[in-house]
Amino acid sequence: MAVTPISSSPARRVLITGTAGFIGFHLAKLLLAEGFRVCGYDGMTDYYDVRLKQRRHAMLLQAADFTAIEGMLEDQALFDRVADDFRPDVIVHLAAQAGVRYSLENPRAYIDSNIVGSFNVMEAARRLEVAHLLMASTSSVYGANEEMPFIETEKADAQLTIYAATKKANESMAHSYAHLWSLPTTMFRFFTVYGPWGRPDMALYKFVDAIFGGRPIDIYNQGEMYRDFTYVDDLVRGIRLLIDAVPERPSHRPAAGDSLSRVAPFRIVNIGNGQKVKLLDFVEAIEKAVGIPAKRHMMEMQKGDVPATWADSALLQSLTGYRPETDIEEGVAKFVEWYRDYYRND
């Protein structure tokens, strides 16, 4: 599969949306360590504790090559001004209204951020003719698909939540922009990302916090659920390598297994660990790392949830030579170590 690397100049400029968020923070940290100049754009919304976001940005601001801008993606004038001033070579769009369950309570927030905000990012990328636009999607777009592992070339037309629907809409919008404006675009579908500095609304954070607090943890579908847990360092390493895997408008039929569009420089790539892990095994890994047994509150499946996700990561490996590999017990232990340190110093 053709890979067109962007210039390896240490002065490369990357504009990342969502740098005060979980994944954006880790990606910015990695790129800064490799000599990139990074401009971070984040709305600092109060979906969860803003102090956690502020601490992430404070750590990034210790680097001379990092600039932080606070603003909402829906503010097109501000985002355009930031993009025009920074003149990025690459845009990585990670900011979004996250959370599958919250989309049941406040669906409009997902339309505003994930549709309108993403449109503004695509418009800036088109106008500035960036070398590569990379945008976050989610494994949730596979929705009601049952054949696993999930492969990028499968149809994914049965989303089960507004969150997933907005992400699928992003994929469709991005494809049209790639086709109309020859804008090289890569969408990556994340699979259950976890690790240090994670969001408080995510399962690992909630479980660890509840166990330390002596509270029960909610286990949906009586524990008969499977997820492809992806450690955050593995995820951002995949994104970093995909920056250089720039899709080209194909001159012939794409190779088997490649999601490259036949009519646009556009590709979708799964980033997952490639292993289906039972939820109860995940809970046991947490109990081992914490050293305390969990009080388990077994529940029915929640509306909009799916019983299993599992990524085929062959395309990522073919494009980059890399495949996520962190073991669940290792990754969970690192999160628990971070959690203890974070609240010890809070």
C-alpha positions as CSV (number, residue, x, y, z in Angstrom):
1,M,0.0,0.0,0.0
2,A,1.4,3.4,-1.0
3,V,2.6,5.6,1.9
4,T,3.7,9.1,1.2
5,P,5.6,10.5,4.1
6,I,5.4,14.2,4.9
7,S,8.8,16.0,5.2
8,S,10.7,14.9,8.3
9,S,11.7,18.5,9.1
10,P,11.8,19.1,12.9
11,A,9.9,22.3,12.3
12,R,6.7,20.5,11.3
13,R,3.6,22.2,12.7
14,V,0.7,20.2,14.0
15,L,-2.6,21.8,15.1
16,I,-4.3,19.4,17.5
17,T,-7.9,20.0,18.7
18,G,-8.6,18.7,22.2
19,T,-5.1,18.9,23.8
20,A,-6.6,19.3,27.3
21,G,-8.4,16.0,26.7
22,F,-7.2,12.5,27.4
23,I,-6.0,11.5,24.0
24,G,-5.0,14.9,22.8
25,F,-2.8,15.4,25.8
26,H,-0.9,12.2,25.2
27,L,-0.5,12.8,21.4
28,A,0.8,16.4,22.0
29,K,3.3,15.1,24.6
30,L,4.6,12.5,22.1
31,L,4.9,14.9,19.2
32,L,6.6,17.5,21.3
33,A,9.1,14.9,22.4
34,E,9.8,14.2,18.7
35,G,10.5,17.9,17.9
36,F,7.2,19.0,16.4
37,R,5.7,22.4,17.0
38,V,2.2,21.9,18.4
39,C,-0.7,24.3,18.8
40,G,-3.4,23.0,21.0
41,Y,-7.0,24.2,20.8
42,D,-9.5,23.2,23.5
43,G,-12.8,24.4,24.8
44,M,-12.2,23.4,28.4
45,T,-15.8,22.4,28.8
46,D,-17.2,21.2,32.1
47,Y,-18.4,17.8,30.9
48,Y,-16.0,16.5,33.6
49,D,-13.6,18.1,36.1
50,V,-11.9,21.1,34.4
51,R,-9.0,20.9,36.8
52,L,-7.9,17.7,35.2
53,K,-7.9,19.4,31.8
54,Q,-6.0,22.4,33.2
55,R,-3.3,20.1,34.7
56,R,-2.8,18.4,31.4
57,H,-2.4,21.7,29.6
58,A,-0.1,23.0,32.3
59,M,2.2,20.0,31.8
60,L,2.3,20.6,28.0
61,L,3.0,24.3,28.5
62,Q,6.3,23.4,30.0
63,A,7.5,22.7,26.5
64,A,8.7,25.8,24.5
65,D,7.1,24.5,21.3
66,F,3.6,24.2,22.6
67,T,1.0,26.9,22.4
68,A,-2.5,26.6,24.0
69,I,-5.6,28.3,22.8
70,E,-8.9,28.1,24.7
71,G,-12.0,28.2,22.5
72,M,-15.0,26.3,21.2
73,L,-14.8,24.6,17.8
74,E,-18.2,26.1,17.0
75,D,-16.5,29.5,17.1
76,Q,-15.5,29.5,13.4
77,A,-14.0,33.0,13.5
78,L,-11.7,32.1,16.4
79,F,-10.6,28.8,15.0
80,D,-9.9,30.3,11.6
81,R,-7.8,33.0,13.2
82,V,-5.8,30.4,15.2
83,A,-5.2,28.2,12.2
84,D,-4.2,31.2,10.0
85,D,-1.7,32.4,12.6
86,F,-0.2,29.0,13.1
87,R,-0.2,27.7,9.5
88,P,-0.1,24.0,10.3
89,D,1.3,21.4,8.1
90,V,-1.0,18.8,9.7
91,I,-4.3,19.0,11.6
92,V,-5.3,16.3,14.0
93,H,-8.9,16.7,15.1
94,L,-9.6,14.9,18.4
95,A,-11.9,17.4,20.2
96,A,-15.5,16.2,20.5
97,Q,-18.4,15.8,22.8
98,A,-17.5,12.3,24.1
99,G,-19.5,9.7,26.0
100,V,-21.9,7.2,24.6
101,R,-24.2,7.3,27.6
102,Y,-24.3,11.1,27.9
103,S,-25.6,11.3,24.3
104,L,-28.8,9.9,25.6
105,E,-29.2,12.9,28.0
106,N,-27.9,15.8,25.9
107,P,-27.9,14.9,22.2
108,R,-27.8,18.5,21.0
109,A,-24.3,18.9,22.5
110,Y,-23.1,16.2,20.0
111,I,-24.6,18.0,17.0
112,D,-23.0,21.3,18.0
113,S,-19.5,20.0,18.8
114,N,-19.2,16.9,16.6
115,I,-21.0,18.1,13.5
116,V,-20.7,21.9,13.4
117,G,-17.2,21.9,15.1
118,S,-15.8,19.2,12.8
119,F,-17.2,21.1,9.8
120,N,-15.2,24.2,10.9
121,V,-12.0,22.1,11.2
122,M,-12.5,20.7,7.7
123,E,-13.1,24.1,6.2
124,A,-9.8,25.4,7.8
125,A,-7.9,22.4,6.5
126,R,-9.3,22.9,3.0
127,R,-8.6,26.6,3.0
128,L,-5.0,26.2,4.3
129,E,-4.4,23.1,2.0
130,V,-2.8,21.2,4.8
131,A,-0.7,18.2,3.9
132,H,-2.8,15.8,5.9
133,L,-6.0,16.0,8.0
134,L,-6.5,13.3,10.6
135,M,-9.8,13.0,12.4
136,A,-11.0,10.8,15.3
137,S,-13.9,8.5,14.8
138,T,-14.9,5.6,17.0
139,S,-15.6,1.9,17.1
140,S,-19.1,2.8,18.0
141,V,-19.8,3.5,14.3
142,Y,-19.9,-0.3,13.8
143,G,-23.1,-0.2,15.8
144,A,-25.2,-3.3,15.2
145,N,-22.5,-5.1,13.1
146,E,-22.1,-8.6,14.5
147,E,-19.2,-10.1,12.4
148,M,-16.0,-9.6,14.3
149,P,-13.2,-8.6,14.3
150,F,-14.5,-5.3,12.8
151,I,-12.8,-4.5,9.5
152,E,-12.7,-1.0,8.0
153,T,-14.0,-2.2,4.6
154,E,-17.2,-3.5,6.1
155,K,-20.4,-1.4,5.8
156,A,-21.2,0.4,9.0
157,D,-24.7,1.8,8.6
158,A,-26.5,0.9,11.8
159,Q,-25.3,3.3,14.5
160,L,-27.1,2.9,17.8
161,T,-26.5,6.2,19.5
162,I,-26.4,9.9,18.5
163,Y,-22.7,9.9,19.5
164,A,-21.9,7.2,17.0
165,A,-24.2,8.8,14.4
166,T,-22.3,12.1,14.6
167,K,-19.0,10.3,14.2
168,K,-20.2,8.4,11.1
169,A,-21.5,11.7,9.7
170,N,-18.0,13.1,10.2
171,E,-16.6,10.2,8.1
172,S,-19.0,11.0,5.3
173,M,-18.4,14.7,5.5
174,A,-14.6,14.2,5.5
175,H,-14.8,11.8,2.5
176,S,-16.7,14.4,0.5
177,Y,-14.1,17.1,1.3
178,A,-11.3,14.7,0.4
179,H,-13.0,14.1,-3.0
180,L,-13.9,17.7,-3.8
181,W,-10.8,19.4,-2.7
182,S,-8.1,16.6,-2.9
183,L,-7.6,17.0,0.8
184,P,-5.6,13.9,2.1
185,T,-7.7,12.7,5.1
186,T,-7.4,9.8,7.5
187,M,-10.2,8.8,9.9
188,F,-9.2,6.6,12.8
189,R,-11.6,4.5,14.7
190,F,-10.7,4.1,18.4
191,F,-11.4,1.0,20.5
192,T,-12.0,1.5,24.2
193,V,-9.0,3.6,25.0
194,Y,-7.7,3.6,28.6
195,G,-4.6,4.7,30.6
196,P,-3.1,7.4,32.8
197,W,-4.8,10.8,32.7
198,G,-8.0,9.2,31.5
199,R,-11.5,10.7,31.7
200,P,-13.5,10.3,35.0
201,D,-16.5,9.1,33.0
202,M,-14.7,6.1,31.5
203,A,-15.1,2.7,33.0
204,L,-11.6,2.2,34.3
205,Y,-11.5,5.5,36.1
206,K,-15.0,5.0,37.5
207,F,-14.2,1.4,38.7
208,V,-10.9,2.3,40.4
209,D,-12.5,5.4,42.0
210,A,-15.4,3.3,43.3
211,I,-13.2,0.4,44.6
212,F,-11.0,2.8,46.5
213,G,-14.1,4.6,47.9
214,G,-15.7,1.3,49.0
215,R,-18.6,1.8,46.5
216,P,-20.0,-0.9,44.2
217,I,-19.2,-0.9,40.5
218,D,-22.0,-1.2,37.8
219,I,-21.4,-4.1,35.5
220,Y,-23.7,-4.1,32.6
221,N,-25.3,-7.1,30.8
222,Q,-24.4,-9.3,33.8
223,G,-20.7,-9.0,32.8
224,E,-21.3,-10.7,29.4
225,M,-19.6,-7.9,27.5
226,Y,-16.4,-7.8,25.5
227,R,-14.2,-4.9,24.6
228,D,-11.0,-4.3,22.7
229,F,-9.1,-2.3,25.3
230,T,-6.4,-0.1,23.8
231,Y,-3.7,1.5,25.9
232,V,-3.4,5.2,25.3
233,D,0.4,5.2,24.5
234,D,-0.2,2.5,21.9
235,L,-3.1,4.6,20.4
236,V,-1.1,7.8,20.1
237,R,1.9,5.9,18.6
238,G,-0.5,4.7,16.0
239,I,-1.7,8.2,15.2
240,R,1.9,9.5,15.1
241,L,2.8,6.9,12.5
242,L,-0.4,7.6,10.5
243,I,0.6,11.2,10.2
244,D,3.2,10.1,7.7
245,A,0.9,7.6,5.9
246,V,-0.7,10.2,3.7
247,P,-3.5,8.7,1.5
248,E,-3.3,9.5,-2.2
249,R,-6.1,9.6,-4.8
250,P,-5.9,6.1,-6.2
251,S,-4.8,5.5,-9.8
252,H,-6.0,1.9,-9.6
253,R,-8.2,-0.3,-7.5
254,P,-7.0,-0.3,-3.8
255,A,-5.3,-3.4,-2.5
256,A,-7.4,-6.0,-0.7
257,G,-8.0,-5.0,2.9
258,D,-7.2,-1.3,2.2
259,S,-10.1,1.1,3.0
260,L,-8.6,3.8,0.7
261,S,-11.4,5.4,-1.3
262,R,-11.6,4.7,-5.0
263,V,-12.4,8.4,-5.7
264,A,-10.6,10.4,-3.0
265,P,-7.4,10.5,-0.9
266,F,-9.3,9.2,2.0
267,R,-8.8,6.2,4.3
268,I,-10.4,4.8,7.5
269,V,-8.1,3.0,9.9
270,N,-8.9,1.0,13.1
271,I,-6.6,1.6,16.1
272,G,-7.3,-1.2,18.5
273,N,-5.4,-3.8,20.5
274,G,-6.9,-6.6,18.4
275,Q,-8.0,-8.7,21.3
276,K,-11.5,-9.3,22.6
277,V,-11.4,-9.1,26.4
278,K,-14.3,-10.0,28.7
279,L,-15.5,-7.3,31.0
280,L,-15.1,-9.5,34.0
281,D,-11.5,-10.2,33.1
282,F,-11.0,-6.4,32.9
283,V,-12.5,-6.1,36.4
284,E,-10.2,-8.8,37.8
285,A,-7.2,-6.9,36.4
286,I,-8.3,-3.8,38.2
287,E,-8.9,-5.7,41.5
288,K,-5.3,-7.2,41.2
289,A,-3.8,-3.8,40.6
290,V,-5.7,-2.1,43.4
291,G,-5.4,-4.9,45.8
292,I,-9.1,-4.7,46.9
293,P,-12.0,-6.9,45.6
294,A,-14.8,-4.9,43.9
295,K,-18.3,-4.9,45.1
296,R,-20.1,-5.9,41.9
297,H,-23.5,-4.5,41.0
298,M,-24.7,-6.7,38.1
299,M,-27.1,-4.8,35.7
300,E,-28.9,-5.3,32.5
301,M,-27.6,-4.0,29.2
302,Q,-27.8,-0.2,28.9
303,K,-29.7,1.4,26.0
304,G,-27.4,2.1,23.0
305,D,-24.7,-0.2,24.3
306,V,-23.3,-3.2,22.3
307,P,-22.2,-6.6,23.7
308,A,-18.8,-6.6,22.0
309,T,-16.2,-4.7,20.1
310,W,-13.1,-6.1,18.5
311,A,-10.7,-4.5,16.0
312,D,-8.9,-6.0,13.1
313,S,-5.7,-3.9,13.1
314,A,-4.1,-5.4,10.0
315,L,-4.5,-2.2,8.0
316,L,-2.7,-0.1,10.6
317,Q,0.1,-2.6,10.7
318,S,0.3,-2.7,6.9
319,L,0.5,1.1,6.7
320,T,2.9,1.7,9.6
321,G,4.5,-1.5,10.6
322,Y,3.0,-1.1,14.0
323,R,0.3,-2.8,16.0
324,P,-0.8,-2.0,19.6
325,E,0.3,-4.7,22.1
326,T,0.1,-3.5,25.7
327,D,-1.4,-6.2,27.9
328,I,-4.5,-5.4,30.0
329,E,-2.8,-6.1,33.3
330,E,0.2,-3.9,32.4
331,G,-2.0,-1.1,31.2
332,V,-4.4,-1.2,34.2
333,A,-1.5,-1.3,36.6
334,K,0.0,1.9,35.1
335,F,-3.4,3.6,35.4
336,V,-3.8,2.7,39.0
337,E,-0.2,3.9,39.7
338,W,-1.1,7.2,38.1
339,Y,-4.4,7.4,40.0
340,R,-2.7,6.9,43.4
341,D,-0.1,9.5,42.6
342,Y,-2.6,12.0,41.2
343,Y,-4.8,12.0,44.3
344,R,-1.9,11.8,46.7
345,N,-0.7,15.1,45.3
346,D,-4.2,16.6,44.8
